[in-house]
Amino acid sequence: MVEPALHFDLKQLLRGRVVSGELMKNHTSWQIGGPADVFVEPEDREDLQLVVSYAYRHGIPLTVVGAGSNLLVSECGIRGIVVKISSGLNLVLTAGNEIIAEAGAKLVRVAAAAKEAGLGGFEFTAGIPGTVGGAVAMNAGANGFSISRLVRDALMLDFKGEYHRKVNQELSFGYRASILQEEPLILVEVSFNCFPRDKSEIAKEMAYYIGKRRLTQPLVRPNAGSVFKNPPGDSAGRLIEAAGLKGLRIGDAQISTLHANFIVNLGAATSREVLALIEKAGETVHTSFGVKLEPEIKIIGND
């Protein structure tokens, strides 16, 4: 692969943004990450299908990201094409008790649209960062609920550039898991089932969750949310704190003093510093309590 030729081809083919050497730290909530060979933000679904088909035909590695709120990207960057699903695919529509949202729509925007339409179901998502695509792929959850309970069906694009629609039962939802983590599929659009509810009640519940999040999570520092999945019947944050690791710092990466399942970037943290903390937390908890913690974040890039 010759990068200048690839960049030229995609500039000619697409209407969206095409950039060589875009730093991924500008597209992750941790603000960490090196350059993508070629970075693409599709203008719309047609653009997305074109770039995916191009990558498949030419055998070029393809990485798809959303808001980057659960990603750790190496400073060495990402080879091939990185496609960011963002403002070009951010339509949100309400119809009866249903909300239809494209993958690039921010989850907070969908929750706001539900509240405005008097539709219940999205209250638990209040304050969760990221896009619809990332939320469905990770089966994002909080406050005892997960996004999978709302999903009716989803339109997806495979890595050959062909569309598929799957209903909820075909999406292999589990705890922080879905078919999108198992198979080469890109979420394009989701239909959500909601229910009528008084707007004031929705607003009250959302305000409660946002207030709780502000008190218990280190929102003022760059972070990627929960680093580890909660083990059955316990909390990863509780275990890490009980192991005496709260506040542990390596370079500019620190296990949060507010919530031990968060790692914050104090200014110039590197991916290796964050990884070192992840490894330290995992090893210490396993040694101390016999519990094996599984990362919730996705680690990508070349070393």
DRENDO-1510 file (C-alpha; in Angstrom, 1 decimal, always signed):
<recs>
REC; n; res; u; v; w
REC; 1; MET; +0.0; +0.0; +0.0 .
REC; 2; VAL; +1.3; +3.4; -1.0 .
REC; 3; GLU; -0.2; +5.9; +1.4 .
REC; 4; PRO; -0.1; +9.0; -0.9 .
REC; 5; ALA; -1.9; +7.0; -3.6 .
REC; 6; LEU; -4.4; +5.8; -1.1 .
REC; 7; HIS; -5.1; +9.3; +0.1 .
REC; 8; PHE; -5.5; +10.6; -3.4 .
REC; 9; ASP; -7.9; +7.7; -4.4 .
REC; 10; LEU; -10.1; +8.3; -1.4 .
REC; 11; LYS; -10.1; +12.1; -1.9 .
REC; 12; GLN; -11.4; +11.5; -5.4 .
REC; 13; LEU; -13.9; +8.9; -4.4 .
REC; 14; LEU; -15.5; +10.4; -1.3 .
REC; 15; ARG; -17.2; +13.7; -0.4 .
REC; 16; GLY; -16.4; +13.4; +3.3 .
REC; 17; ARG; -13.2; +14.4; +5.1 .
REC; 18; VAL; -10.0; +12.5; +4.1 .
REC; 19; VAL; -6.8; +13.2; +6.0 .
REC; 20; SER; -3.3; +11.5; +6.1 .
REC; 21; GLY; -1.6; +11.2; +9.4 .
REC; 22; GLU; -4.6; +12.4; +11.5 .
REC; 23; LEU; -3.7; +12.0; +15.2 .
REC; 24; MET; -6.1; +9.7; +17.0 .
REC; 25; LYS; -5.6; +11.6; +20.3 .
REC; 26; ASN; -8.0; +14.2; +18.8 .
REC; 27; HIS; -10.6; +11.5; +18.5 .
REC; 28; THR; -10.5; +9.6; +21.8 .
REC; 29; SER; -11.8; +10.7; +25.1 .
REC; 30; TRP; -8.5; +9.8; +26.8 .
REC; 31; GLN; -6.8; +12.2; +24.4 .
REC; 32; ILE; -4.2; +9.5; +23.6 .
REC; 33; GLY; -3.3; +8.0; +20.2 .
REC; 34; GLY; -0.9; +8.4; +17.3 .
REC; 35; PRO; -1.5; +8.9; +13.6 .
REC; 36; ALA; -3.9; +7.0; +11.3 .
REC; 37; ASP; -2.4; +6.3; +7.9 .
REC; 38; VAL; -5.6; +7.7; +6.3 .
REC; 39; PHE; -8.5; +9.0; +8.4 .
REC; 40; VAL; -12.0; +9.3; +6.9 .
REC; 41; GLU; -15.2; +10.9; +8.1 .
REC; 42; PRO; -17.9; +9.8; +5.7 .
REC; 43; GLU; -20.3; +12.5; +4.5 .
REC; 44; ASP; -23.2; +10.0; +4.6 .
REC; 45; ARG; -24.2; +6.3; +4.1 .
REC; 46; GLU; -23.1; +6.3; +0.5 .
REC; 47; ASP; -19.6; +7.6; +1.5 .
REC; 48; LEU; -19.4; +4.9; +4.2 .
REC; 49; GLN; -20.3; +2.1; +1.7 .
REC; 50; LEU; -17.8; +3.4; -0.8 .
REC; 51; VAL; -14.9; +3.5; +1.6 .
REC; 52; VAL; -15.7; +0.1; +3.1 .
REC; 53; SER; -16.0; -1.4; -0.4 .
REC; 54; TYR; -12.7; +0.2; -1.5 .
REC; 55; ALA; -10.9; -1.2; +1.5 .
REC; 56; TYR; -12.2; -4.7; +0.8 .
REC; 57; ARG; -11.4; -4.6; -2.9 .
REC; 58; HIS; -7.8; -3.4; -2.3 .
REC; 59; GLY; -7.1; -5.6; +0.8 .
REC; 60; ILE; -6.5; -2.5; +3.0 .
REC; 61; PRO; -6.9; -2.8; +6.8 .
REC; 62; LEU; -10.1; -1.0; +8.0 .
REC; 63; THR; -10.7; +0.3; +11.5 .
REC; 64; VAL; -14.0; +1.8; +12.4 .
REC; 65; VAL; -14.5; +4.1; +15.4 .
REC; 66; GLY; -17.2; +6.4; +16.9 .
REC; 67; ALA; -16.6; +9.0; +19.5 .
REC; 68; GLY; -13.6; +7.1; +20.9 .
REC; 69; SER; -15.0; +7.1; +24.4 .
REC; 70; ASN; -13.8; +3.6; +25.2 .
REC; 71; LEU; -10.7; +3.4; +23.1 .
REC; 72; LEU; -7.0; +3.3; +24.0 .
REC; 73; VAL; -4.9; +3.9; +20.8 .
REC; 74; SER; -1.1; +3.4; +20.7 .
REC; 75; GLU; +1.1; +6.3; +20.0 .
REC; 76; CYS; +2.4; +4.3; +17.0 .
REC; 77; GLY; -1.0; +4.9; +15.4 .
REC; 78; ILE; -3.2; +2.7; +13.2 .
REC; 79; ARG; -2.3; +1.3; +9.8 .
REC; 80; GLY; -4.6; +1.4; +6.8 .
REC; 81; ILE; -7.9; +3.3; +6.8 .
REC; 82; VAL; -9.6; +4.6; +9.9 .
REC; 83; VAL; -13.3; +5.4; +9.4 .
REC; 84; LYS; -15.0; +7.6; +12.0 .
REC; 85; ILE; -18.7; +7.4; +12.1 .
REC; 86; SER; -19.8; +10.9; +13.2 .
REC; 87; SER; -21.8; +13.9; +12.0 .
REC; 88; GLY; -22.4; +12.4; +8.5 .
REC; 89; LEU; -24.6; +9.7; +10.1 .
REC; 90; ASN; -26.3; +11.4; +13.0 .
REC; 91; LEU; -30.0; +11.4; +12.0 .
REC; 92; VAL; -32.5; +11.0; +14.9 .
REC; 93; LEU; -36.2; +10.5; +14.3 .
REC; 94; THR; -39.2; +9.7; +16.5 .
REC; 95; ALA; -42.3; +7.9; +15.2 .
REC; 96; GLY; -44.9; +6.8; +17.6 .
REC; 97; ASN; -43.2; +4.9; +20.4 .
REC; 98; GLU; -40.1; +4.3; +18.3 .
REC; 99; ILE; -36.9; +6.2; +17.9 .
REC; 100; ILE; -34.7; +5.7; +14.8 .
REC; 101; ALA; -31.1; +6.8; +15.1 .
REC; 102; GLU; -28.1; +6.6; +12.9 .
REC; 103; ALA; -24.9; +5.2; +14.4 .
REC; 104; GLY; -23.0; +8.6; +14.6 .
REC; 105; ALA; -25.7; +10.3; +16.7 .
REC; 106; LYS; -24.6; +11.1; +20.2 .
REC; 107; LEU; -26.4; +9.0; +22.8 .
REC; 108; VAL; -27.2; +12.2; +24.9 .
REC; 109; ARG; -28.9; +13.6; +21.8 .
REC; 110; VAL; -31.1; +10.5; +21.5 .
REC; 111; ALA; -32.0; +10.7; +25.2 .
REC; 112; ALA; -32.9; +14.4; +24.8 .
REC; 113; ALA; -35.1; +13.5; +21.7 .
REC; 114; ALA; -36.8; +10.8; +23.7 .
REC; 115; LYS; -37.5; +13.2; +26.6 .
REC; 116; GLU; -38.9; +15.9; +24.2 .
REC; 117; ALA; -41.2; +13.3; +22.6 .
REC; 118; GLY; -42.4; +12.0; +26.0 .
REC; 119; LEU; -40.9; +8.6; +25.4 .
REC; 120; GLY; -39.4; +6.7; +28.3 .
REC; 121; GLY; -36.6; +4.1; +28.2 .
REC; 122; PHE; -33.5; +6.2; +27.7 .
REC; 123; GLU; -33.4; +7.8; +31.2 .
REC; 124; PHE; -30.6; +5.5; +32.4 .
REC; 125; THR; -28.3; +6.7; +29.6 .
REC; 126; ALA; -28.3; +10.3; +30.9 .
REC; 127; GLY; -24.7; +11.5; +30.8 .
REC; 128; ILE; -23.2; +8.5; +29.1 .
REC; 129; PRO; -20.8; +9.8; +26.5 .
REC; 130; GLY; -20.3; +8.3; +23.0 .
REC; 131; THR; -22.4; +7.5; +20.0 .
REC; 132; VAL; -25.3; +5.2; +19.3 .
REC; 133; GLY; -23.0; +2.9; +17.4 .
REC; 134; GLY; -20.6; +2.6; +20.3 .
REC; 135; ALA; -23.4; +2.1; +22.8 .
REC; 136; VAL; -25.0; -0.7; +20.8 .
REC; 137; ALA; -21.7; -2.4; +20.0 .
REC; 138; MET; -20.7; -2.4; +23.7 .
REC; 139; ASN; -24.2; -2.9; +24.9 .
REC; 140; ALA; -23.6; +0.1; +27.1 .
REC; 141; GLY; -25.3; +0.2; +30.5 .
REC; 142; ALA; -25.7; +2.1; +33.7 .
REC; 143; ASN; -28.0; +2.2; +36.7 .
REC; 144; GLY; -29.0; -1.4; +36.3 .
REC; 145; PHE; -30.1; -1.2; +32.6 .
REC; 146; SER; -28.5; -1.9; +29.2 .
REC; 147; ILE; -29.2; -0.4; +25.8 .
REC; 148; SER; -30.1; -3.9; +24.4 .
REC; 149; ARG; -33.4; -3.8; +26.2 .
REC; 150; LEU; -34.5; -0.9; +23.9 .
REC; 151; VAL; -33.1; -2.2; +20.5 .
REC; 152; ARG; -35.8; -3.5; +18.1 .
REC; 153; ASP; -33.5; -4.0; +15.1 .
REC; 154; ALA; -30.4; -2.7; +13.5 .
REC; 155; LEU; -29.1; -2.0; +10.0 .
REC; 156; MET; -25.5; -3.0; +9.5 .
REC; 157; LEU; -22.9; -2.9; +6.8 .
REC; 158; ASP; -20.4; -5.8; +6.5 .
REC; 159; PHE; -16.8; -5.3; +5.5 .
REC; 160; LYS; -17.6; -6.2; +1.9 .
REC; 161; GLY; -19.9; -3.2; +1.7 .
REC; 162; GLU; -23.2; -5.1; +1.8 .
REC; 163; TYR; -26.1; -4.2; +4.0 .
REC; 164; HIS; -27.8; -6.5; +6.6 .
REC; 165; ARG; -30.7; -6.0; +9.0 .
REC; 166; LYS; -30.9; -8.0; +12.2 .
REC; 167; VAL; -33.5; -8.0; +14.9 .
REC; 168; ASN; -32.6; -7.9; +18.6 .
REC; 169; GLN; -32.4; -11.6; +19.1 .
REC; 170; GLU; -29.9; -11.9; +16.3 .
REC; 171; LEU; -27.5; -9.3; +17.8 .
REC; 172; SER; -26.0; -11.7; +20.4 .
REC; 173; PHE; -26.3; -9.1; +23.2 .
REC; 174; GLY; -24.6; -9.9; +26.5 .
REC; 175; TYR; -22.9; -8.0; +29.3 .
REC; 176; ARG; -20.9; -5.3; +27.4 .
REC; 177; ALA; -21.1; -7.5; +24.4 .
REC; 178; SER; -22.8; -7.8; +21.0 .
REC; 179; ILE; -22.4; -9.4; +17.6 .
REC; 180; LEU; -20.6; -6.2; +16.5 .
REC; 181; GLN; -17.6; -7.3; +18.6 .
REC; 182; GLU; -17.6; -10.8; +17.2 .
REC; 183; GLU; -18.1; -10.2; +13.4 .
REC; 184; PRO; -16.9; -7.6; +10.9 .
REC; 185; LEU; -20.0; -5.5; +10.9 .
REC; 186; ILE; -20.5; -1.7; +11.1 .
REC; 187; LEU; -23.7; -0.3; +12.7 .
REC; 188; VAL; -25.5; +2.1; +10.4 .
REC; 189; GLU; -28.9; +2.6; +12.0 .
REC; 190; VAL; -30.9; +1.4; +15.0 .
REC; 191; SER; -34.6; +1.3; +15.8 .
REC; 192; PHE; -35.4; +1.6; +19.5 .
REC; 193; ASN; -38.7; +0.6; +21.2 .
REC; 194; CYS; -39.7; +3.2; +23.9 .
REC; 195; PHE; -42.9; +3.8; +25.8 .
REC; 196; PRO; -45.0; +6.9; +26.6 .
REC; 197; ARG; -44.0; +8.7; +29.8 .
REC; 198; ASP; -44.6; +12.2; +31.3 .
REC; 199; LYS; -41.8; +14.5; +30.3 .
REC; 200; SER; -41.3; +15.9; +33.8 .
REC; 201; GLU; -40.8; +12.4; +35.2 .
REC; 202; ILE; -38.3; +11.7; +32.5 .
REC; 203; ALA; -36.4; +15.0; +33.2 .
REC; 204; LYS; -36.4; +14.3; +37.0 .
REC; 205; GLU; -34.9; +10.8; +36.6 .
REC; 206; MET; -32.3; +12.0; +34.1 .
REC; 207; ALA; -31.3; +14.8; +36.3 .
REC; 208; TYR; -30.8; +12.4; +39.2 .
REC; 209; TYR; -28.6; +10.1; +37.1 .
REC; 210; ILE; -26.5; +13.1; +35.9 .
REC; 211; GLY; -26.1; +14.4; +39.4 .
REC; 212; LYS; -25.0; +10.9; +40.6 .
REC; 213; ARG; -22.5; +10.6; +37.8 .
REC; 214; ARG; -20.9; +14.0; +38.6 .
REC; 215; LEU; -20.5; +13.0; +42.2 .
REC; 216; THR; -19.0; +9.6; +41.6 .
REC; 217; GLN; -17.0; +9.9; +38.4 .
REC; 218; PRO; -13.9; +11.9; +37.4 .
REC; 219; LEU; -15.5; +13.9; +34.6 .
REC; 220; VAL; -13.1; +16.8; +34.8 .
REC; 221; ARG; -10.2; +14.7; +33.5 .
REC; 222; PRO; -9.9; +12.9; +30.2 .
REC; 223; ASN; -10.9; +9.3; +30.7 .
REC; 224; ALA; -12.6; +6.4; +28.9 .
REC; 225; GLY; -15.2; +5.4; +31.4 .
REC; 226; SER; -15.1; +2.1; +33.2 .
REC; 227; VAL; -11.8; +0.4; +32.4 .
REC; 228; PHE; -12.9; -3.1; +33.6 .
REC; 229; LYS; -16.1; -5.0; +33.4 .
REC; 230; ASN; -17.7; -5.7; +36.8 .
REC; 231; PRO; -17.2; -9.4; +37.8 .
REC; 232; PRO; -20.3; -11.3; +38.7 .
REC; 233; GLY; -21.7; -10.1; +42.0 .
REC; 234; ASP; -19.0; -7.5; +42.6 .
REC; 235; SER; -17.6; -4.2; +41.4 .
REC; 236; ALA; -14.3; -3.7; +39.6 .
REC; 237; GLY; -13.9; -0.3; +41.3 .
REC; 238; ARG; -14.5; -1.8; +44.8 .
REC; 239; LEU; -11.9; -4.5; +44.2 .
REC; 240; ILE; -9.3; -2.1; +42.8 .
REC; 241; GLU; -9.8; +0.2; +45.7 .
REC; 242; ALA; -9.7; -2.7; +48.2 .
REC; 243; ALA; -6.4; -3.7; +46.7 .
REC; 244; GLY; -5.0; -0.3; +47.7 .
REC; 245; LEU; -4.5; +1.1; +44.2 .
REC; 246; LYS; -6.8; +4.1; +44.2 .
REC; 247; GLY; -4.7; +7.1; +43.2 .
REC; 248; LEU; -1.8; +5.0; +41.9 .
REC; 249; ARG; +0.0; +7.0; +39.2 .
REC; 250; ILE; +2.4; +6.0; +36.4 .
REC; 251; GLY; +3.6; +9.0; +34.5 .
REC; 252; ASP; +0.6; +11.1; +33.7 .
REC; 253; ALA; -1.9; +8.2; +33.9 .
REC; 254; GLN; -3.6; +7.7; +37.3 .
REC; 255; ILE; -6.2; +5.4; +38.8 .
REC; 256; SER; -8.8; +8.0; +39.8 .
REC; 257; THR; -9.0; +9.0; +43.4 .
REC; 258; LEU; -12.8; +9.4; +42.9 .
REC; 259; HIS; -13.6; +6.1; +41.2 .
REC; 260; ALA; -11.0; +3.3; +41.1 .
REC; 261; ASN; -12.4; +1.8; +37.9 .
REC; 262; PHE; -11.5; +4.9; +36.0 .
REC; 263; ILE; -8.0; +5.8; +34.7 .
REC; 264; VAL; -7.5; +9.5; +34.1 .
REC; 265; ASN; -5.1; +11.4; +31.9 .
REC; 266; LEU; -3.4; +14.1; +34.0 .
REC; 267; GLY; -2.0; +15.9; +31.0 .
REC; 268; ALA; +0.4; +13.9; +28.8 .
REC; 269; ALA; -0.4; +10.3; +29.6 .
REC; 270; THR; +0.8; +7.7; +27.0 .
REC; 271; SER; -0.9; +4.5; +26.0 .
REC; 272; ARG; +1.9; +2.5; +27.6 .
REC; 273; GLU; +1.4; +4.3; +31.0 .
REC; 274; VAL; -2.3; +3.5; +30.8 .
REC; 275; LEU; -1.6; -0.1; +29.9 .
REC; 276; ALA; +0.8; -0.4; +32.8 .
REC; 277; LEU; -1.9; +0.7; +35.2 .
REC; 278; ILE; -4.4; -1.7; +33.6 .
REC; 279; GLU; -1.9; -4.6; +34.0 .
REC; 280; LYS; -1.0; -3.6; +37.6 .
REC; 281; ALA; -4.7; -3.4; +38.6 .
REC; 282; GLY; -5.5; -6.7; +37.0 .
REC; 283; GLU; -2.6; -8.5; +38.5 .
REC; 284; THR; -3.0; -7.0; +42.0 .
REC; 285; VAL; -6.7; -7.8; +42.2 .
REC; 286; HIS; -6.1; -11.4; +40.9 .
REC; 287; THR; -3.4; -11.9; +43.5 .
REC; 288; SER; -5.4; -10.3; +46.4 .
REC; 289; PHE; -8.8; -11.7; +45.7 .
REC; 290; GLY; -8.5; -14.4; +43.1 .
REC; 291; VAL; -10.7; -12.4; +40.7 .
REC; 292; LYS; -9.7; -12.0; +37.1 .
REC; 293; LEU; -10.8; -8.6; +35.8 .
REC; 294; GLU; -11.7; -8.3; +32.1 .
REC; 295; PRO; -11.1; -5.0; +30.3 .
REC; 296; GLU; -14.2; -3.1; +29.1 .
REC; 297; ILE; -12.2; -0.8; +26.9 .
REC; 298; LYS; -10.9; -1.6; +23.4 .
REC; 299; ILE; -7.2; -1.4; +22.8 .
REC; 300; ILE; -6.1; -0.7; +19.2 .
REC; 301; GLY; -3.1; +0.5; +17.2 .
REC; 302; ASN; +0.3; -0.7; +16.2 .
REC; 303; ASP; +3.4; -1.0; +18.5 .
</recs>
